[in-house]
Amino acid sequence: MGSLYQRGQIWWMKYHRGSKTFRQSTRTKDERKAQKLLDLRMAQVKTNTLPSQYLERIRFDELAKDYLNDYRINARKTFRDADLAVRKLKEHFAGMRVMDLSTDSIQAYILIRQNAKLSNATINRQLSALKRMFTLGARATPPKVPRIPYIPMLKELNVRRGFFEHDEFLSLRGALPDYLKPIVSIAYHCGFRKGEILGLTWKQVDLERRRLILEAGTTKNNEGRIAYMTEDLFRVLAAWKQVRDWKAPNYPHVCFRPLKKYPEPVHIGEFRKAWDAACEKIGLEGRLFHDFRRTAVRNMVRAGIPELVAMRISGHKTRSVFDRYNITSESDLKDAAGKLDAFHGHNLGTIGGLKGNEGQQAITEQTENSEEKSWAHQDSNLGPADYESAALTV
């Protein structure tokens, strides 16, 4: 049995669980709202789902703090993205009790972000952070959330379509400065991320065994991997090694820009200006460096390399990359039609009772006859001698 009473203008509720009596503020001056909360508590008492006083004190801000601490403890490289997501979520949920965070309140948040013209992908990154907060809260000892609410995710139209055909790659590499040629060559052939390439040292370049070694901790997922060089990539890196040995024999990094004004070369951090200029020069404006990563995966698949091996080289951990990158092009689709032709052996089957080419010839003759009849019916006064002139006007 439960009851309501007032302290000042605020309604309080009193209810019993076993031999214990609980008194709790409803935080409202509205008696009807207070009664609804009391009814909820009584139902929770009957079903043994009554939240503890500890859970009722947990706020969104505590979950957000635990979420960021998890990133710090695990030294995640995307901490800045996580921090940005938390700041955006706090604009709506700061100070809110975790128990009050429901699907309705989350949907309201989604509508606010959509009205602010944020993309579904951006909103989903924030919702993923919120979902992770609840997961960590549920795993805590003692648990910090009574239940994980349903968090709807939005549909993303994020199929990536940017690729470099081989002739485009060669044209772009030719238009770029010499110090960028090794970078784009590694990206095109191996599909490494830009940060992984810019961090390469000559200790990781094994020219004798023709392989590149990414050490554990230097990649996005912190896992090391090895990629063997193609003939083209080997020649580019071997030539660049000679430049390094001549101009800066003690410089450790593969990616550098030799300058006449300074004795030591400059490590390459960003090259957007040179990239945009080269793309514009060869008519490929708007292309992204990350297109090389998609291209490398697609080329490996086209070459018959098993998907698992391609993923090991490029550093992708899940097969979903092949769906997101949409590993097809118009030439792929054209090749598919050619393969179907080869499979059917150019056998056209029967057309109008005739087989193969006979049926196709019959269709052609029938079309020509129907066209001649249409010319004749254009004017009933035309004679046979006038057919040619009439046909020329059609």
C-alpha positions as CSV (number, residue, x, y, z in Angstrom):
1,M,0.0,0.0,0.0
2,G,1.3,3.5,-0.8
3,S,0.3,7.0,-0.1
4,L,1.1,10.7,-1.0
5,Y,1.8,13.6,1.2
6,Q,3.2,17.1,0.8
7,R,6.3,18.8,2.1
8,G,5.8,22.4,1.2
9,Q,4.5,22.4,-2.4
10,I,6.3,19.2,-3.4
11,W,4.5,15.8,-3.3
12,W,6.2,12.9,-1.6
13,M,5.3,9.3,-1.7
14,K,5.5,6.5,0.9
15,Y,5.4,2.8,0.0
16,H,6.4,-0.5,1.5
17,R,8.6,-3.3,0.3
18,G,8.6,-6.2,2.6
19,S,9.2,-4.9,6.1
20,K,10.9,-1.7,4.8
21,T,9.2,1.7,4.4
22,F,10.4,4.0,1.7
23,R,9.8,7.7,1.5
24,Q,10.8,9.5,-1.7
25,S,10.2,12.9,-3.3
26,T,8.3,12.9,-6.6
27,R,9.9,16.3,-7.5
28,T,6.6,17.7,-8.7
29,K,3.9,20.0,-7.5
30,D,1.3,18.2,-9.7
31,E,-0.6,15.6,-7.7
32,R,-1.7,13.7,-10.8
33,K,2.0,13.2,-11.9
34,A,2.9,12.3,-8.3
35,Q,0.1,9.6,-8.3
36,K,1.4,8.2,-11.6
37,L,4.9,7.8,-10.1
38,L,3.5,6.2,-7.0
39,D,1.5,3.7,-9.2
40,L,4.7,2.9,-11.1
41,R,6.6,2.3,-7.8
42,M,3.8,0.0,-6.5
43,A,3.9,-2.0,-9.8
44,Q,7.7,-2.3,-9.5
45,V,7.3,-3.6,-5.9
46,K,4.9,-6.3,-7.1
47,T,7.2,-7.4,-10.0
48,N,10.4,-7.1,-7.8
49,T,11.9,-4.6,-10.3
50,L,12.1,-1.7,-7.9
51,P,15.3,0.4,-8.6
52,S,17.6,1.0,-5.8
53,Q,18.2,4.5,-4.4
54,Y,21.8,4.2,-5.8
55,L,20.5,3.9,-9.4
56,E,18.1,6.8,-9.0
57,R,21.1,9.1,-8.3
58,I,23.0,8.2,-11.4
59,R,23.0,11.0,-14.0
60,F,23.9,11.1,-17.7
61,D,27.1,13.0,-16.9
62,E,28.5,10.1,-14.9
63,L,28.0,7.7,-17.8
64,A,29.7,10.2,-20.1
65,K,32.6,10.5,-17.8
66,D,33.0,6.7,-17.6
67,Y,32.8,6.5,-21.5
68,L,35.7,9.0,-21.9
69,N,37.7,7.2,-19.2
70,D,37.3,4.0,-21.1
71,Y,38.8,5.7,-24.2
72,R,41.7,7.1,-22.1
73,I,42.4,3.7,-20.4
74,N,42.5,1.9,-23.7
75,A,44.5,4.7,-25.4
76,R,42.0,4.8,-28.3
77,K,43.2,7.0,-31.1
78,T,39.7,8.4,-31.8
79,F,39.4,10.1,-28.4
80,R,38.7,13.5,-30.0
81,D,35.7,12.1,-31.9
82,A,34.4,10.5,-28.7
83,D,34.8,13.8,-26.8
84,L,33.0,15.7,-29.5
85,A,30.1,13.2,-29.4
86,V,29.9,13.6,-25.6
87,R,29.8,17.4,-25.9
88,K,26.9,17.2,-28.4
89,L,25.0,14.7,-26.2
90,K,25.4,16.9,-23.1
91,E,23.7,19.8,-24.9
92,H,20.5,17.7,-24.6
93,F,21.0,15.2,-21.7
94,A,23.2,16.9,-19.2
95,G,21.9,16.6,-15.7
96,M,19.2,14.1,-16.7
97,R,18.8,11.0,-14.5
98,V,19.7,7.8,-16.4
99,M,16.4,6.2,-15.3
100,D,14.6,9.0,-17.2
101,L,16.5,8.4,-20.4
102,S,14.0,6.5,-22.6
103,T,13.5,5.8,-26.3
104,D,11.1,8.8,-26.5
105,S,13.7,11.2,-25.2
106,I,16.3,9.7,-27.6
107,Q,14.0,10.1,-30.5
108,A,13.4,13.7,-29.5
109,Y,17.1,14.2,-29.5
110,I,17.3,12.7,-33.1
111,L,14.6,15.2,-34.3
112,I,16.6,18.1,-32.8
113,R,19.7,17.1,-34.6
114,Q,17.9,16.5,-37.9
115,N,16.4,20.0,-37.6
116,A,19.9,21.3,-37.2
117,K,20.7,19.7,-40.6
118,L,23.1,17.1,-39.3
119,S,23.6,14.1,-41.5
120,N,22.3,10.7,-40.4
121,A,25.9,9.4,-40.3
122,T,26.9,12.2,-37.8
123,I,23.8,11.5,-35.7
124,N,24.5,7.8,-35.7
125,R,28.0,8.4,-34.3
126,Q,26.5,10.3,-31.4
127,L,23.9,7.6,-30.8
128,S,26.6,4.9,-30.9
129,A,28.4,6.8,-28.2
130,L,25.2,6.9,-26.1
131,K,24.7,3.2,-26.6
132,R,28.3,2.5,-25.5
133,M,27.7,4.6,-22.4
134,F,24.7,2.4,-21.4
135,T,26.7,-0.8,-22.1
136,L,29.5,0.3,-19.9
137,G,27.0,1.3,-17.2
138,A,25.3,-2.1,-17.3
139,R,28.7,-3.8,-16.9
140,A,29.8,-1.7,-13.9
141,T,29.9,-3.2,-10.4
142,P,27.4,-2.4,-9.1
143,P,25.4,-1.7,-12.3
144,K,24.7,2.0,-13.0
145,V,21.7,1.5,-15.3
146,P,18.6,-0.5,-14.5
147,R,18.1,-1.3,-18.2
148,I,19.4,-0.3,-21.6
149,P,16.8,1.6,-23.6
150,Y,16.2,0.9,-27.3
151,I,18.3,3.3,-29.3
152,P,17.1,3.6,-32.9
153,M,19.8,4.0,-35.5
154,L,19.3,5.9,-38.8
155,K,19.8,4.7,-42.3
156,E,23.0,5.9,-43.8
157,L,23.6,6.4,-47.5
158,N,27.3,6.0,-47.2
159,V,28.3,3.7,-50.1
160,R,31.6,5.1,-51.2
161,R,32.2,5.2,-55.0
162,G,35.5,7.0,-55.5
163,F,38.1,4.9,-57.3
164,F,41.2,5.5,-59.4
165,E,41.5,3.6,-62.6
166,H,45.1,2.6,-63.4
167,D,45.6,5.3,-66.1
168,E,44.2,7.9,-63.7
169,F,46.7,6.8,-61.0
170,L,49.6,7.1,-63.4
171,S,48.5,10.5,-64.6
172,L,48.1,11.8,-61.0
173,R,51.4,10.4,-59.9
174,G,53.1,12.0,-62.9
175,A,51.5,15.4,-62.0
176,L,52.6,15.3,-58.3
177,P,55.9,16.4,-57.0
178,D,58.6,13.7,-56.6
179,Y,58.4,13.7,-52.8
180,L,54.7,12.6,-53.0
181,K,55.2,9.8,-55.6
182,P,56.2,7.2,-52.9
183,I,53.2,8.1,-50.8
184,V,50.6,7.7,-53.6
185,S,52.3,4.5,-54.8
186,I,52.0,2.8,-51.4
187,A,48.4,3.9,-51.1
188,Y,47.5,2.6,-54.6
189,H,49.1,-0.7,-54.3
190,C,48.7,-1.6,-50.6
191,G,45.7,0.5,-49.5
192,F,47.4,1.8,-46.4
193,R,45.8,4.7,-44.5
194,K,47.4,8.1,-45.0
195,G,48.6,8.2,-41.3
196,E,50.1,4.8,-41.6
197,I,52.1,5.8,-44.7
198,L,53.3,9.2,-43.3
199,G,54.6,7.4,-40.2
200,L,56.7,4.9,-42.1
201,T,60.4,4.7,-41.4
202,W,63.1,3.1,-43.5
203,K,63.4,0.4,-40.9
204,Q,59.9,-0.7,-41.9
205,V,60.9,-0.9,-45.6
206,D,62.6,-4.2,-46.4
207,L,63.8,-3.7,-50.0
208,E,65.7,-6.9,-49.9
209,R,62.6,-9.0,-49.3
210,R,60.4,-6.5,-51.0
211,R,58.0,-5.9,-48.1
212,L,56.5,-3.1,-45.9
213,I,56.1,-3.8,-42.2
214,L,53.6,-1.9,-40.1
215,E,54.5,-2.5,-36.5
216,A,51.9,-3.0,-33.8
217,G,50.7,0.2,-32.3
218,T,51.3,2.3,-35.4
219,T,48.0,1.4,-37.1
220,K,44.5,2.5,-36.5
221,N,43.5,-0.9,-34.9
222,N,47.0,-1.2,-33.2
223,E,47.6,-4.5,-35.0
224,G,50.8,-5.0,-37.1
225,R,50.7,-6.3,-40.6
226,I,53.0,-6.9,-43.6
227,A,52.5,-6.1,-47.3
228,Y,54.7,-7.3,-50.1
229,M,55.6,-4.9,-52.8
230,T,54.5,-5.0,-56.4
231,E,57.2,-4.5,-59.1
232,D,56.1,-0.9,-59.6
233,L,56.1,-0.1,-55.9
234,F,59.5,-1.6,-55.4
235,R,61.0,0.5,-58.2
236,V,59.5,3.7,-56.8
237,L,60.8,3.0,-53.2
238,A,64.2,1.9,-54.4
239,A,64.6,5.1,-56.4
240,W,63.4,7.2,-53.4
241,K,65.8,5.4,-51.1
242,Q,68.7,6.5,-53.4
243,V,67.4,10.1,-53.1
244,R,67.4,9.8,-49.3
245,D,70.9,8.3,-49.2
246,W,72.2,11.1,-51.3
247,K,70.4,14.1,-49.7
248,A,69.7,13.0,-46.1
249,P,71.4,9.6,-45.3
250,N,70.5,9.7,-41.7
251,Y,66.8,10.8,-42.0
252,P,64.6,8.0,-40.6
253,H,61.3,8.7,-42.3
254,V,60.2,7.6,-45.7
255,C,58.0,10.6,-46.3
256,F,60.1,13.7,-46.5
257,R,60.5,16.8,-48.6
258,P,64.1,17.8,-49.4
259,L,64.6,21.6,-49.3
260,K,67.6,23.6,-50.7
261,K,67.3,26.2,-48.0
262,Y,67.7,23.8,-45.1
263,P,70.3,21.0,-44.4
264,E,67.7,18.7,-43.0
265,P,64.6,17.6,-45.0
266,V,61.0,18.4,-43.8
267,H,58.8,15.6,-42.7
268,I,55.5,15.6,-44.6
269,G,52.4,16.1,-42.5
270,E,49.8,17.4,-45.0
271,F,49.9,18.0,-48.7
272,R,46.4,19.1,-49.6
273,K,47.6,22.1,-51.7
274,A,49.8,20.0,-53.9
275,W,47.2,17.2,-54.1
276,D,44.4,19.6,-55.3
277,A,46.7,21.3,-57.8
278,A,47.7,17.9,-59.4
279,C,44.1,16.7,-59.5
280,E,42.9,19.9,-61.1
281,K,45.8,19.7,-63.7
282,I,44.7,16.3,-65.0
283,G,40.9,16.9,-64.6
284,L,40.2,14.9,-61.5
285,E,39.0,17.7,-59.2
286,G,37.3,16.6,-56.0
287,R,39.1,13.3,-55.7
288,L,40.1,12.1,-52.2
289,F,43.3,10.5,-51.1
290,H,41.2,7.9,-49.3
291,D,40.0,6.8,-52.8
292,F,43.3,4.9,-53.1
293,R,42.3,2.7,-50.2
294,R,39.0,1.8,-51.9
295,T,40.9,1.3,-55.2
296,A,43.5,-1.0,-53.6
297,V,40.9,-3.3,-52.1
298,R,38.9,-3.4,-55.4
299,N,42.0,-4.2,-57.4
300,M,43.0,-7.0,-55.1
301,V,39.6,-8.6,-55.4
302,R,39.7,-8.2,-59.2
303,A,43.1,-9.9,-59.3
304,G,41.6,-12.9,-57.6
305,I,43.1,-12.3,-54.2
306,P,40.9,-13.9,-51.5
307,E,38.9,-11.3,-49.5
308,L,40.5,-12.4,-46.2
309,V,44.0,-11.8,-47.6
310,A,43.0,-8.4,-49.0
311,M,41.7,-7.4,-45.6
312,R,44.9,-8.5,-44.0
313,I,46.9,-6.3,-46.4
314,S,44.7,-3.2,-46.1
315,G,44.0,-3.6,-42.4
316,H,40.2,-3.9,-42.5
317,K,38.9,-6.0,-39.6
318,T,35.4,-6.8,-40.9
319,R,34.1,-7.9,-44.3
320,S,31.6,-5.0,-44.3
321,V,34.2,-2.9,-46.2
322,F,33.2,-4.8,-49.3
323,D,29.6,-3.6,-48.9
324,R,30.5,0.0,-47.9
325,Y,33.0,0.5,-50.6
326,N,30.7,-0.9,-53.3
327,I,33.5,-2.8,-54.9
328,T,32.2,-2.5,-58.5
329,S,32.5,-0.1,-61.4
330,E,30.8,0.4,-64.7
331,S,33.5,-1.7,-66.4
332,D,32.8,-4.5,-63.9
333,L,29.2,-4.5,-64.9
334,K,30.1,-4.5,-68.6
335,D,32.5,-7.4,-68.0
336,A,29.7,-9.3,-66.3
337,A,27.6,-9.1,-69.5
338,G,30.5,-10.4,-71.5
339,K,30.9,-13.3,-69.2
340,L,27.2,-14.2,-69.5
341,D,27.6,-14.1,-73.3
342,A,30.5,-16.5,-73.0
343,F,28.6,-18.8,-70.6
344,H,25.6,-19.0,-73.0
345,G,27.9,-19.6,-76.0
346,H,26.2,-16.9,-78.1
347,N,23.2,-19.3,-78.4
348,L,20.2,-17.1,-78.9
349,G,17.7,-19.9,-78.6
350,T,14.5,-19.9,-80.7
351,I,12.8,-16.7,-81.9
352,G,9.5,-17.2,-83.7
353,G,10.2,-20.9,-84.4
354,L,13.6,-20.1,-85.9
355,K,17.0,-20.8,-84.1
356,G,19.9,-18.5,-83.4
357,N,21.0,-16.1,-86.1
358,E,18.0,-17.2,-88.3
359,G,15.6,-15.8,-85.8
360,Q,17.6,-12.5,-85.6
361,Q,17.6,-12.2,-89.4
362,A,13.9,-12.8,-89.5
363,I,13.3,-10.0,-87.0
364,T,15.5,-7.7,-89.1
365,E,13.6,-8.5,-92.3
366,Q,10.2,-8.1,-90.6
367,T,11.3,-4.7,-89.3
368,E,12.4,-3.5,-92.7
369,N,9.1,-4.7,-94.3
370,S,7.0,-2.9,-91.7
371,E,8.9,0.3,-92.3
372,E,8.3,0.1,-96.1
373,K,4.5,-0.4,-95.5
374,S,4.4,2.6,-93.2
375,W,5.9,4.8,-95.9
376,A,3.3,3.5,-98.4
377,H,0.4,4.3,-96.1
378,Q,1.5,7.9,-95.4
379,D,-0.3,9.1,-98.6
380,S,-2.7,6.9,-100.6
381,N,-1.9,9.0,-103.7
382,L,1.8,8.0,-103.7
383,G,2.8,5.5,-106.4
384,P,5.7,3.0,-106.3
385,A,8.1,5.6,-107.9
386,D,7.4,8.0,-105.0
387,Y,8.4,5.6,-102.2
388,E,12.0,6.6,-102.3
389,S,11.3,10.4,-101.9
390,A,8.7,9.6,-99.2
391,A,11.2,7.5,-97.3
392,L,13.7,10.3,-97.3
393,T,11.3,12.6,-95.5
394,V,10.6,10.1,-92.7
